[in-house]
Amino acid sequence: MDLAHLTPLYERPGPWATAYLDTSVADEATLSRRELKGRQISEELAAQGADQETCRAVRRAIGSYDFGEHTAGRAVFAAHGQVVLDPVLSVPPPGESSSVWAPLPHVAPLVELTPDEPDTLVVHVDRLGADIELRTSSARSPLGTVQGRDWPVHRTAAADWSERHFQLSVENTWEENARTVAAAVEDAVGTTGARLVVLVGDARERHSVRAALPGHLPALVVETERGGRAAGSDTARLDEWIARERRAYSRRHAADTLERFTAAKAREGGRTDAADGVPALVDAAREHRIDTLLLRPDGPDTHREVWAGPQPEQLALRRTDARSLGEPEPFTVRADDALLRSATLTGADAVVIGGAVAAHERGPEEDLEADNRGGAEPTSAEPVGGLGALLRWPTDGAHPLAEPGT
């Protein structure tokens, strides 16, 4: 998961009010339930020491949310009387609500309850060109239309020499248009950073576009006959299929990351490419070495307390060590929240192993499809205590920033 969207949470000092709210049910009592829940969470935060301005901001935000089948839940992050971030959740949080007042925002549940689904290009292809759109976890954006040559594109039934020549011209037009579409897809992947490309349309056009894609791009592609470019195509079945493919991609990515982590841990010769356990991860975070943070939400070390300061590298197991890093008044925080702050501010990613999204959204049909593709649940060894990391650069035991000969 790209953590860049969490950056605003670390651009101002704490303490922070964090709340998670189930908004999946709407009925005649929704208005009163929303008001009661806003008051309840506000009172819980106040009892934990939150200031009144921040409590009121959280209460107002909750009072404005929509409840119903299109919203599973909301998270609220507020500090100094202002709601800074209130993202929609993909699955309802455990229990109806929870609230935390702490020096850092409690983001670990947010990472678990929102999908790590790839930004996806959906390319509706036919013989004349394609329509391209970008789908993210929060929006759909049309990226434009690719228009190829419009003549000749239709075969005839005649068999004489001139007609066969015409047939060849038609096929050449199809192939040229496929190359035009492929070039547009290449540009769109480069511009958007999409990690998945869905080709929609007749088999010949899909295959021709895929074959024309350069380099590694064909490996990003999945194809489907559901839907099409023509008006009136079945969009509901296509949308459902794309949603399943995006979830399957996320599971495969998590499994691949876990396999890489396991292989790195098993590597011999003193080379350090991965770390797990809180002490090793604290060291890696101080050195800005975390490249991908692995979290098992129910791991016993996720809620272990560590000492921290306002900077991501001010992280230690003991208070005296935190003071030696330049913070005279360090504070205690959960290990997972502290490591996620470090990962966010140093450009690292995060991958959730298991978690609520996988359990909530994966059905029997997707289990079977994953098994057939070799994407079943990973059997690799998981990080000790539920926290691990792939590191940015390997070391042989020496400090990575040390001068040669020191």
N, C-alpha and C positions, 0 to 999 in steps of 0.2 A: 504494500500500500504506500502510495506517495503521501507523505505527511505534511507537504507544504501548506495545505489549507489550515493547519493548526498553528501556523506561525503567529497570527495575531494574538494568540493566547499568551505568548511569551514576550510580547513587545511592551508590556507594562507590568509593574510589580503587583504582587498579591497583597493580601490573601484573596482567595477565589471562592465564590459560591458555585457549586456544580450541582445540577439536578437532572435526573432522568425520569421521564414520565411516559406512561402507557397511554396512547391516544387512539387505540385501535377500535374502541367501542363508542358508538353514537346512538343515543335514543332520546326519549322525551326528557330525560333528566340530565342531558349533557351539559346544559348551561349551569345548572346548580352544582353538578359534580366538578366542572371545570373551576368554578369559583371556590368550592371547598378545597379542591386539590391545591390551587394556588395559595390559599390561606394556610393550609397544612404545611406545605413545603417552606413557605416564608417563615412560619413559626419554628419549624425544625432548624432552619438556618440561624435564626436569631438565638435559639437556645444553644447553638454551637459557638456563638460569639460574633456572628455576622452583623455588620452595621445596618441600620434601618434603611438607608438609601438603596443599598444593594438588595435587601430583602424585598423592598417595594418594586424594584426593577424586575426581579424574578417573578413576582406575583403578577405584575402587569403583562409580562410576556406570556405566561401560562394562560392568562385570561383571554389572550388573542388567538390561541391556537385552534385549528380545526380538528375535530374528532371524527373518526369514522373509518371506513374500510380502506381509504386511500392513504391513511397515515398510521403507521405502526407505533410510532413514538417520537418523542423529541428529547433532545439534550439541551440544557441551558448552562452557559458559562458567563458569569457576571463578576465584575470587580469595580469597586469605587462608584457604585450607583449606576453602572452601565452594563447592559447585556452586550457582550462582545461577539458571541457566536451562539447560534441556536439551531444546529442542523437537525434534519429529519433522520430518524432511525429506520433501518430496513426491517427489523423485527422488534417486537415489544420487549422492553427490559424486564428482567425478573422482578416479580412483584409489581404493584401498581405504580410505585414511585420510590425514589431514593434521593437523598441530599447529603452533600458534604461541604464543609467549610474548612479549607486547608491552604497552606502557603502556595501550593501549585494547583492548577486545574486538574481534576480527576478525569483524565482522558482515556485511561485504559478501557473502561466499558465502551466508550465511543468506537474505539478501534475494533472491538469485538462485534458491536451491534450494527456496524455499517459495512457494506460489501467492498471487498477489494476486487471489483469487477473492472475489466480492461476497458478503456476508451475504445470504441468500436466503429469502424467505417462500414456502413451498409451500402452496397453498390448494386443498384437495380440495373441489370444489363439487358440490352437487346441488340439486334444487328445494327442499329443506327447510332448507338452510343450508350449513355448511362446517366442515371441520377444518383448522386452521392450525398449521404447524410452522415453526421457524426452523432453517436449515442454515447453519453456519459451516464454516470450514476444519477445525475440530477436533471439532465436536459437532453433534447434532441435538436440538432441544428443542421439545416440544409446547407450543403457546401457547394451546390451548383449542379449544372447539367453539362455533360460532355457530349458534344455533337460531332459525329463522324460524317463521312460521305453518305449522301442519301441516294446515290445512283451509281452503278446498278446494284440492287440488293435483293431482287426476286428472281429465282430461277424460272425457266420455262420447261415445257415437256418435250420439245422437239429434239431430234437426235442428229441432225445434219451438222456438217463441220462448223458453219458459222454460229450455230446455236451452242455447240460445245465450247467454242471460243468465248461466247457470251457467258456461259456457265462459269468458265474459269475467271472471267472478269468479276462476276458476282462474288465468287469465293475470295478473290483477292480483296474486294471491298470489305467483306466481313473481317478478314484477317487484319487489314489496315485499321479498321475501326476498333478491333480488339486491342491493337497496339496503342491506339490513341487513348482508349480507356485505361489501359495499364499504366501509361505515362501519368495520367491524371491521378490514379490511385497512388503511384509512387510519390508524387508531389504532396498529396493529402496526408500520407503517412508521415512524411518528413515534417510537414507543417504542424500536425496535430499530436504526433507521438503516439498514435493509435497502436495498440498491441494486438488487435484482432481485426480481420477483414472478412466480411460476409458477402459472398457473391450470390445474388438472387437472379434467377432467370432460367432460360432454357439451357440444357446441358451443354450444347455446342458452344454457345456464347460464353458461358461460365468457364469452360475448359480453355477456350482460346485466350481469354483475358488472363487466366492464371498462368498459362504457359508463357505469356509475354512479359510477366513480371520479372524484374531482374533480381539477382543476388539472393538475399535471405527472405524476400517478401513472400514467395509462394508458401513458406512455412507458417506464415501468419494467417493463411486463408482457410476458411471453411465454406462449403457450398451447400445450397439448398434449392430445391424445386418449389418450395412453398412461396407463395406470393409471386410478384412479377412487376414489370415496369408499367404495364398497361393499367388504365383507370379501372377500378372495380376489382382489383386483385385482392385475394384473401389476406388482409393485413393482420387479423387477429391471430391466426395460426402462425404466421411469420413472427410476430412479436413474441409469442410464447416460446417459439423455437430459439430465437435469438437470446432471450432471457436465460434459457437453459444452457445454451452454449457459453454465455458469459460466466455463469456460475461454475460450469465445468472447467473453464479455463482457469478460474481462480483456484479451484481445488488442485488442478494439475500443477499450477505454479507453486502452491504451498507444499505439495508433495515433492516437487523438484528441489525446492529450497531446503527442505528437510533432508533430502538425500545428499545434497551438497554439503550441508552442515555435518552429517554423519561421516561422510568421506573425509572431510577436513579434520575432524576430531581424531579419526583413525590413522591419519598420516604420521609416519615415523620420521625420525631424524631431527627432532627438536623444532621443526618448523611449526609456527603457530598461525593457522588460517581461520580458526574459529575459537570461540570461548563460550563457556556456560557457567552458571553459578554467579551469585551476586558479587563476590570479591573480584573475580576476573572481569566481569562486565563493568564494574565501577572503574577499574584501571583502564579498560578500553575506552570508556566514555571520557575520562579525563584527557586521554591522548587523541580524542576525535577519531578513533579508529573504527567505530561501528559503521559497517556498510549496510547490513540488513539485520534488524532486530527481530528475533523470533520470540513469540509469546504464546504460552499455553494458559488461557485465562484462569483455569482452576489450579494452576501450579502453586505449590506452597510458598515459593519465594516471591511471588508477585506482590504480596502485601507486606513483605519484610521492610522494616524501616531503615533508611539510610540518612546520613546527614548531608545537607546541601546548602548552597548559597545562591545568589541571584544569577550567576553565570553557569552555563551548562557544564563546564569543566570543574566547577566547585562541587565535588561529589566525593563522599568518603564514607567509610564504615564507622569511623569514630569521630566524635566531636572535635577532639584535639587535632586530628588530621584535617578536618574541614577548616579549622582556624588557620592551619599552616598554609592553606591555599589562598589566604587573603580575605577570608570572611570572618570578622570578629564575632558575629552573632548568627551562626548557622542554625538551621531549623531541620526538623525531622520530616521526612516525606516517604510515601510508599516507593519501593524500588521500581515498580513498573512505571509509575508516573514520572519519576526522575529520569529514567532511561529513555522514555519516550520524548521528554523535553530535549535531552541531549541529541537523540536521533533526528528530531525535527530541525533543530537549529544547526546541525552539521550536515544536512542534506541526505540523511540515511533513509532507508525504507523500513517498513515493518511488515511482518507476515504473521498472521494468527494461525496457530495449529489447532484444528478443531474449532470449538467455539459455538456460540448460539446461532449464527447465520447458517453454518453448515448443517446443524441439527434441525433448524426450522424449515429450510428451503429445499433440502434434498429429499426427493421422493423415490419410490421403488423403480420407476422408469429411468431416472437419472442414475441410480445405483447400477442398473444393468448396463446402461450406455457407458458409464465410467469403467466398468469391468471389461467390457468389450474393447475399449480403447487402451486398456492398460492403465487407467487412471483411478484405480481403487484406492481406498484409504492407505496411507503410507504405513509401512511396518518398520521404518528406520527408527533408530534410537532417538528419543526426544531430549531436549535440553534439560539438564539437571535443575530441578526446582521450578521448571516451567519458563525459564528465561535463558536465552542463548543469543549468539550473534555470529554472523559471518563478518570477518574483519577486512578492512580496506587494503591492508598490505600485510604480508606475512613477516614474521620476525623469527630469529633463532634464539630468542631469550633476552637479547639486548634491548634496551629502550630504543624505539624506532626513530626517535629524534636525536639520539646521541651522536656526537661527532666521531668520525673514525678514530680508533685508537683510544677512546675513552672508556 
